[in-house]
């Protein structure tokens, strides 16, 4: 690993710190919002690809 590389232990430490700061309730809400955003982006891309293939 080079200087500045982030490995699994560093990611776990960051996740622990974020969990302590924000709490599990806020993290669950943020995860649900992120998932909904990803789903809407996928749906929009799929619809655009479908329109492009038809036209």
PyMOL Python script that loads the backbone (N, CA, C, O; Angstrom):
from pymol import cmd

cmd.read_pdbstr("""\
ATOM      1  N   UNK A   1       0.845  -1.190   0.000  1.00  0.00           N
ATOM      2  CA  UNK A   1       0.000   0.000   0.000  1.00  0.00           C
ATOM      3  C   UNK A   1       0.882   1.242   0.000  1.00  0.00           C
ATOM      4  O   UNK A   1       1.898   1.314   0.692  1.00  0.00           O
ATOM      5  N   UNK A   2       0.465   2.202  -0.788  1.00  0.00           N
ATOM      6  CA  UNK A   2       1.209   3.442  -0.848  1.00  0.00           C
ATOM      7  C   UNK A   2       0.765   4.405   0.229  1.00  0.00           C
ATOM      8  O   UNK A   2      -0.133   4.113   1.019  1.00  0.00           O
ATOM      9  N   UNK A   3       1.390   5.525   0.246  1.00  0.00           N
ATOM     10  CA  UNK A   3       1.027   6.552   1.217  1.00  0.00           C
ATOM     11  C   UNK A   3      -0.352   7.102   0.852  1.00  0.00           C
ATOM     12  O   UNK A   3      -0.603   7.451  -0.301  1.00  0.00           O
ATOM     13  N   UNK A   4      -1.228   7.175   1.829  1.00  0.00           N
ATOM     14  CA  UNK A   4      -2.560   7.697   1.606  1.00  0.00           C
ATOM     15  C   UNK A   4      -3.576   6.665   1.153  1.00  0.00           C
ATOM     16  O   UNK A   4      -4.738   7.005   0.929  1.00  0.00           O
ATOM     17  N   UNK A   5      -3.168   5.426   1.015  1.00  0.00           N
ATOM     18  CA  UNK A   5      -4.115   4.385   0.605  1.00  0.00           C
ATOM     19  C   UNK A   5      -5.018   4.031   1.782  1.00  0.00           C
ATOM     20  O   UNK A   5      -4.567   3.947   2.924  1.00  0.00           O
ATOM     21  N   UNK A   6      -6.280   3.829   1.491  1.00  0.00           N
ATOM     22  CA  UNK A   6      -7.251   3.486   2.532  1.00  0.00           C
ATOM     23  C   UNK A   6      -7.580   2.012   2.412  1.00  0.00           C
ATOM     24  O   UNK A   6      -7.985   1.539   1.350  1.00  0.00           O
ATOM     25  N   UNK A   7      -7.405   1.292   3.504  1.00  0.00           N
ATOM     26  CA  UNK A   7      -7.683  -0.132   3.537  1.00  0.00           C
ATOM     27  C   UNK A   7      -8.922  -0.427   4.365  1.00  0.00           C
ATOM     28  O   UNK A   7      -9.610   0.482   4.828  1.00  0.00           O
ATOM     29  N   UNK A   8      -9.189  -1.700   4.540  1.00  0.00           N
ATOM     30  CA  UNK A   8     -10.360  -2.139   5.280  1.00  0.00           C
ATOM     31  C   UNK A   8     -10.337  -1.649   6.735  1.00  0.00           C
ATOM     32  O   UNK A   8     -11.359  -1.161   7.217  1.00  0.00           O
ATOM     33  N   UNK A   9      -9.223  -1.758   7.440  1.00  0.00           N
ATOM     34  CA  UNK A   9      -9.241  -1.274   8.838  1.00  0.00           C
ATOM     35  C   UNK A   9      -9.567   0.219   8.950  1.00  0.00           C
ATOM     36  O   UNK A   9     -10.268   0.640   9.870  1.00  0.00           O
ATOM     37  N   UNK A  10      -9.059   1.006   8.017  1.00  0.00           N
ATOM     38  CA  UNK A  10      -9.340   2.442   8.053  1.00  0.00           C
ATOM     39  C   UNK A  10     -10.810   2.714   7.760  1.00  0.00           C
ATOM     40  O   UNK A  10     -11.417   3.586   8.382  1.00  0.00           O
ATOM     41  N   UNK A  11     -11.392   1.964   6.806  1.00  0.00           N
ATOM     42  CA  UNK A  11     -12.804   2.136   6.500  1.00  0.00           C
ATOM     43  C   UNK A  11     -13.684   1.748   7.680  1.00  0.00           C
ATOM     44  O   UNK A  11     -14.688   2.406   7.951  1.00  0.00           O
ATOM     45  N   UNK A  12     -13.312   0.680   8.384  1.00  0.00           N
ATOM     46  CA  UNK A  12     -14.076   0.273   9.560  1.00  0.00           C
ATOM     47  C   UNK A  12     -14.012   1.328  10.654  1.00  0.00           C
ATOM     48  O   UNK A  12     -15.011   1.601  11.319  1.00  0.00           O
ATOM     49  N   UNK A  13     -12.855   1.911  10.838  1.00  0.00           N
ATOM     50  CA  UNK A  13     -12.698   2.972  11.836  1.00  0.00           C
ATOM     51  C   UNK A  13     -13.539   4.189  11.469  1.00  0.00           C
ATOM     52  O   UNK A  13     -14.189   4.780  12.332  1.00  0.00           O
ATOM     53  N   UNK A  14     -13.529   4.559  10.214  1.00  0.00           N
ATOM     54  CA  UNK A  14     -14.341   5.694   9.759  1.00  0.00           C
ATOM     55  C   UNK A  14     -15.821   5.398   9.980  1.00  0.00           C
ATOM     56  O   UNK A  14     -16.558   6.262  10.456  1.00  0.00           O
ATOM     57  N   UNK A  15     -16.268   4.180   9.637  1.00  0.00           N
ATOM     58  CA  UNK A  15     -17.664   3.801   9.818  1.00  0.00           C
ATOM     59  C   UNK A  15     -18.047   3.851  11.295  1.00  0.00           C
ATOM     60  O   UNK A  15     -19.145   4.295  11.633  1.00  0.00           O
ATOM     61  N   UNK A  16     -17.171   3.407  12.164  1.00  0.00           N
ATOM     62  CA  UNK A  16     -17.433   3.446  13.599  1.00  0.00           C
ATOM     63  C   UNK A  16     -17.584   4.877  14.092  1.00  0.00           C
ATOM     64  O   UNK A  16     -18.500   5.176  14.858  1.00  0.00           O
ATOM     65  N   UNK A  17     -16.709   5.747  13.666  1.00  0.00           N
ATOM     66  CA  UNK A  17     -16.756   7.150  14.088  1.00  0.00           C
ATOM     67  C   UNK A  17     -18.035   7.812  13.583  1.00  0.00           C
ATOM     68  O   UNK A  17     -18.703   8.526  14.332  1.00  0.00           O
ATOM     69  N   UNK A  18     -18.380   7.578  12.313  1.00  0.00           N
ATOM     70  CA  UNK A  18     -19.599   8.157  11.752  1.00  0.00           C
ATOM     71  C   UNK A  18     -20.820   7.634  12.505  1.00  0.00           C
ATOM     72  O   UNK A  18     -21.751   8.388  12.786  1.00  0.00           O
ATOM     73  N   UNK A  19     -20.814   6.348  12.827  1.00  0.00           N
ATOM     74  CA  UNK A  19     -21.920   5.768  13.585  1.00  0.00           C
ATOM     75  C   UNK A  19     -22.071   6.395  14.957  1.00  0.00           C
ATOM     76  O   UNK A  19     -23.189   6.637  15.412  1.00  0.00           O
ATOM     77  N   UNK A  20     -20.959   6.657  15.614  1.00  0.00           N
ATOM     78  CA  UNK A  20     -21.009   7.292  16.928  1.00  0.00           C
ATOM     79  C   UNK A  20     -21.489   8.741  16.849  1.00  0.00           C
ATOM     80  O   UNK A  20     -22.209   9.213  17.729  1.00  0.00           O
ATOM     81  N   UNK A  21     -21.091   9.431  15.804  1.00  0.00           N
ATOM     82  CA  UNK A  21     -21.464  10.840  15.669  1.00  0.00           C
ATOM     83  C   UNK A  21     -22.941  10.986  15.317  1.00  0.00           C
ATOM     84  O   UNK A  21     -23.649  11.766  15.954  1.00  0.00           O
ATOM     85  N   UNK A  22     -23.412  10.256  14.323  1.00  0.00           N
ATOM     86  CA  UNK A  22     -24.759  10.463  13.814  1.00  0.00           C
ATOM     87  C   UNK A  22     -25.798   9.553  14.436  1.00  0.00           C
ATOM     88  O   UNK A  22     -26.978   9.903  14.447  1.00  0.00           O
ATOM     89  N   UNK A  23     -25.415   8.419  14.945  1.00  0.00           N
ATOM     90  CA  UNK A  23     -26.377   7.486  15.520  1.00  0.00           C
ATOM     91  C   UNK A  23     -27.010   6.610  14.455  1.00  0.00           C
ATOM     92  O   UNK A  23     -27.015   6.953  13.273  1.00  0.00           O
ATOM     93  N   UNK A  24     -27.537   5.492  14.880  1.00  0.00           N
ATOM     94  CA  UNK A  24     -28.043   4.509  13.925  1.00  0.00           C
ATOM     95  C   UNK A  24     -29.326   4.959  13.242  1.00  0.00           C
ATOM     96  O   UNK A  24     -29.553   4.616  12.082  1.00  0.00           O
ATOM     97  N   UNK A  25     -30.167   5.716  13.930  1.00  0.00           N
ATOM     98  CA  UNK A  25     -31.430   6.145  13.334  1.00  0.00           C
ATOM     99  C   UNK A  25     -31.204   7.046  12.131  1.00  0.00           C
ATOM    100  O   UNK A  25     -31.827   6.868  11.085  1.00  0.00           O
ATOM    101  N   UNK A  26     -30.319   8.005  12.284  1.00  0.00           N
ATOM    102  CA  UNK A  26     -30.042   8.924  11.176  1.00  0.00           C
ATOM    103  C   UNK A  26     -29.350   8.200  10.036  1.00  0.00           C
ATOM    104  O   UNK A  26     -29.601   8.499   8.868  1.00  0.00           O
ATOM    105  N   UNK A  27     -28.474   7.244  10.362  1.00  0.00           N
ATOM    106  CA  UNK A  27     -27.780   6.503   9.307  1.00  0.00           C
ATOM    107  C   UNK A  27     -28.759   5.631   8.518  1.00  0.00           C
ATOM    108  O   UNK A  27     -28.639   5.515   7.298  1.00  0.00           O
ATOM    109  N   UNK A  28     -29.726   5.019   9.206  1.00  0.00           N
ATOM    110  CA  UNK A  28     -30.735   4.217   8.497  1.00  0.00           C
ATOM    111  C   UNK A  28     -31.548   5.096   7.565  1.00  0.00           C
ATOM    112  O   UNK A  28     -31.826   4.711   6.429  1.00  0.00           O
ATOM    113  N   UNK A  29     -31.927   6.267   8.036  1.00  0.00           N
ATOM    114  CA  UNK A  29     -32.690   7.195   7.202  1.00  0.00           C
ATOM    115  C   UNK A  29     -31.888   7.642   5.992  1.00  0.00           C
ATOM    116  O   UNK A  29     -32.414   7.716   4.882  1.00  0.00           O
ATOM    117  N   UNK A  30     -30.619   7.936   6.207  1.00  0.00           N
ATOM    118  CA  UNK A  30     -29.756   8.351   5.100  1.00  0.00           C
ATOM    119  C   UNK A  30     -29.578   7.204   4.105  1.00  0.00           C
ATOM    120  O   UNK A  30     -29.551   7.430   2.895  1.00  0.00           O
ATOM    121  N   UNK A  31     -29.457   5.985   4.609  1.00  0.00           N
ATOM    122  CA  UNK A  31     -29.331   4.827   3.728  1.00  0.00           C
ATOM    123  C   UNK A  31     -30.588   4.609   2.900  1.00  0.00           C
ATOM    124  O   UNK A  31     -30.506   4.279   1.717  1.00  0.00           O
ATOM    125  N   UNK A  32     -31.744   4.792   3.516  1.00  0.00           N
ATOM    126  CA  UNK A  32     -33.003   4.646   2.784  1.00  0.00           C
ATOM    127  C   UNK A  32     -33.129   5.730   1.718  1.00  0.00           C
ATOM    128  O   UNK A  32     -33.562   5.454   0.599  1.00  0.00           O
ATOM    129  N   UNK A  33     -32.756   6.953   2.056  1.00  0.00           N
ATOM    130  CA  UNK A  33     -32.801   8.045   1.078  1.00  0.00           C
ATOM    131  C   UNK A  33     -31.840   7.794  -0.075  1.00  0.00           C
ATOM    132  O   UNK A  33     -32.174   8.045  -1.233  1.00  0.00           O
ATOM    133  N   UNK A  34     -30.662   7.305   0.237  1.00  0.00           N
ATOM    134  CA  UNK A  34     -29.675   6.998  -0.796  1.00  0.00           C
ATOM    135  C   UNK A  34     -30.186   5.896  -1.713  1.00  0.00           C
ATOM    136  O   UNK A  34     -30.046   5.984  -2.932  1.00  0.00           O
ATOM    137  N   UNK A  35     -30.773   4.867  -1.133  1.00  0.00           N
ATOM    138  CA  UNK A  35     -31.327   3.779  -1.935  1.00  0.00           C
ATOM    139  C   UNK A  35     -32.441   4.252  -2.847  1.00  0.00           C
ATOM    140  O   UNK A  35     -32.516   3.838  -4.004  1.00  0.00           O
ATOM    141  N   UNK A  36     -33.309   5.117  -2.339  1.00  0.00           N
ATOM    142  CA  UNK A  36     -34.395   5.655  -3.154  1.00  0.00           C
ATOM    143  C   UNK A  36     -33.840   6.502  -4.296  1.00  0.00           C
ATOM    144  O   UNK A  36     -34.364   6.465  -5.410  1.00  0.00           O
ATOM    145  N   UNK A  37     -32.801   7.250  -4.028  1.00  0.00           N
ATOM    146  CA  UNK A  37     -32.180   8.064  -5.067  1.00  0.00           C
ATOM    147  C   UNK A  37     -31.553   7.215  -6.161  1.00  0.00           C
ATOM    148  O   UNK A  37     -31.691   7.514  -7.348  1.00  0.00           O
ATOM    149  N   UNK A  38     -30.866   6.160  -5.757  1.00  0.00           N
ATOM    150  CA  UNK A  38     -30.243   5.261  -6.731  1.00  0.00           C
ATOM    151  C   UNK A  38     -31.315   4.586  -7.584  1.00  0.00           C
ATOM    152  O   UNK A  38     -31.157   4.464  -8.799  1.00  0.00           O
ATOM    153  N   UNK A  39     -32.407   4.149  -6.952  1.00  0.00           N
ATOM    154  CA  UNK A  39     -33.492   3.520  -7.700  1.00  0.00           C
ATOM    155  C   UNK A  39     -34.104   4.482  -8.718  1.00  0.00           C
ATOM    156  O   UNK A  39     -34.386   4.086  -9.849  1.00  0.00           O
ATOM    157  N   UNK A  40     -34.311   5.737  -8.328  1.00  0.00           N
ATOM    158  CA  UNK A  40     -34.920   6.694  -9.256  1.00  0.00           C
ATOM    159  C   UNK A  40     -33.976   6.995 -10.420  1.00  0.00           C
ATOM    160  O   UNK A  40     -34.431   7.178 -11.549  1.00  0.00           O
ATOM    161  N   UNK A  41     -32.684   7.048 -10.163  1.00  0.00           N
ATOM    162  CA  UNK A  41     -31.712   7.264 -11.236  1.00  0.00           C
ATOM    163  C   UNK A  41     -31.728   6.081 -12.201  1.00  0.00           C
ATOM    164  O   UNK A  41     -31.718   6.272 -13.417  1.00  0.00           O
ATOM    165  N   UNK A  42     -31.751   4.856 -11.663  1.00  0.00           N
ATOM    166  CA  UNK A  42     -31.800   3.670 -12.520  1.00  0.00           C
ATOM    167  C   UNK A  42     -33.059   3.655 -13.373  1.00  0.00           C
ATOM    168  O   UNK A  42     -33.003   3.321 -14.557  1.00  0.00           O
ATOM    169  N   UNK A  43     -34.199   4.017 -12.778  1.00  0.00           N
ATOM    170  CA  UNK A  43     -35.457   4.046 -13.527  1.00  0.00           C
ATOM    171  C   UNK A  43     -35.404   5.085 -14.636  1.00  0.00           C
ATOM    172  O   UNK A  43     -35.866   4.830 -15.748  1.00  0.00           O
ATOM    173  N   UNK A  44     -34.847   6.251 -14.347  1.00  0.00           N
ATOM    174  CA  UNK A  44     -34.758   7.301 -15.360  1.00  0.00           C
ATOM    175  C   UNK A  44     -33.831   6.878 -16.495  1.00  0.00           C
ATOM    176  O   UNK A  44     -34.142   7.110 -17.663  1.00  0.00           O
ATOM    177  N   UNK A  45     -32.711   6.270 -16.169  1.00  0.00           N
ATOM    178  CA  UNK A  45     -31.789   5.809 -17.204  1.00  0.00           C
ATOM    179  C   UNK A  45     -32.414   4.706 -18.042  1.00  0.00           C
ATOM    180  O   UNK A  45     -32.237   4.669 -19.260  1.00  0.00           O
ATOM    181  N   UNK A  46     -33.137   3.818 -17.401  1.00  0.00           N
ATOM    182  CA  UNK A  46     -33.802   2.737 -18.114  1.00  0.00           C
ATOM    183  C   UNK A  46     -34.867   3.287 -19.056  1.00  0.00           C
ATOM    184  O   UNK A  46     -34.975   2.846 -20.201  1.00  0.00           O
ATOM    185  N   UNK A  47     -35.646   4.238 -18.582  1.00  0.00           N
ATOM    186  CA  UNK A  47     -36.680   4.841 -19.421  1.00  0.00           C
ATOM    187  C   UNK A  47     -36.060   5.581 -20.601  1.00  0.00           C
ATOM    188  O   UNK A  47     -36.580   5.524 -21.715  1.00  0.00           O
ATOM    189  N   UNK A  48     -34.968   6.266 -20.363  1.00  0.00           N
ATOM    190  CA  UNK A  48     -34.293   6.995 -21.441  1.00  0.00           C
ATOM    191  C   UNK A  48     -33.729   6.027 -22.470  1.00  0.00           C
ATOM    192  O   UNK A  48     -33.839   6.276 -23.670  1.00  0.00           O
ATOM    193  N   UNK A  49     -33.129   4.932 -22.028  1.00  0.00           N
ATOM    194  CA  UNK A  49     -32.597   3.932 -22.944  1.00  0.00           C
ATOM    195  C   UNK A  49     -33.717   3.287 -23.749  1.00  0.00           C
ATOM    196  O   UNK A  49     -33.553   3.013 -24.938  1.00  0.00           O
ATOM    197  N   UNK A  50     -34.855   3.044 -23.103  1.00  0.00           N
ATOM    198  CA  UNK A  50     -36.001   2.452 -23.791  1.00  0.00           C
ATOM    199  C   UNK A  50     -36.524   3.408 -24.871  1.00  0.00           C
ATOM    200  O   UNK A  50     -36.834   2.978 -25.981  1.00  0.00           O
ATOM    201  N   UNK A  51     -36.620   4.708 -24.545  1.00  0.00           N
ATOM    202  CA  UNK A  51     -37.057   5.701 -25.523  1.00  0.00           C
ATOM    203  C   UNK A  51     -36.075   5.795 -26.677  1.00  0.00           C
ATOM    204  O   UNK A  51     -36.478   5.925 -27.833  1.00  0.00           O
ATOM    205  N   UNK A  52     -34.801   5.729 -26.371  1.00  0.00           N
ATOM    206  CA  UNK A  52     -33.768   5.833 -27.399  1.00  0.00           C
ATOM    207  C   UNK A  52     -33.835   4.642 -28.352  1.00  0.00           C
ATOM    208  O   UNK A  52     -33.648   4.804 -29.557  1.00  0.00           O
ATOM    209  N   UNK A  53     -34.101   3.450 -27.821  1.00  0.00           N
ATOM    210  CA  UNK A  53     -34.160   2.256 -28.661  1.00  0.00           C
ATOM    211  C   UNK A  53     -35.408   2.234 -29.535  1.00  0.00           C
ATOM    212  O   UNK A  53     -35.382   1.673 -30.631  1.00  0.00           O
ATOM    213  N   UNK A  54     -36.501   2.838 -29.069  1.00  0.00           N
ATOM    214  CA  UNK A  54     -37.732   2.861 -29.857  1.00  0.00           C
ATOM    215  C   UNK A  54     -37.677   3.901 -30.961  1.00  0.00           C
ATOM    216  O   UNK A  54     -38.231   3.692 -32.040  1.00  0.00           O
ATOM    217  N   UNK A  55     -37.023   5.005 -30.704  1.00  0.00           N
ATOM    218  CA  UNK A  55     -37.048   6.130 -31.654  1.00  0.00           C
ATOM    219  C   UNK A  55     -35.924   6.128 -32.520  1.00  0.00           C
ATOM    220  O   UNK A  55     -35.801   7.007 -33.373  1.00  0.00           O
TER     221      UNK A  55
END
""", "prot")
cmd.dss("prot")
cmd.show_as("cartoon", "prot")
cmd.util.cbc("prot")
cmd.orient("prot")
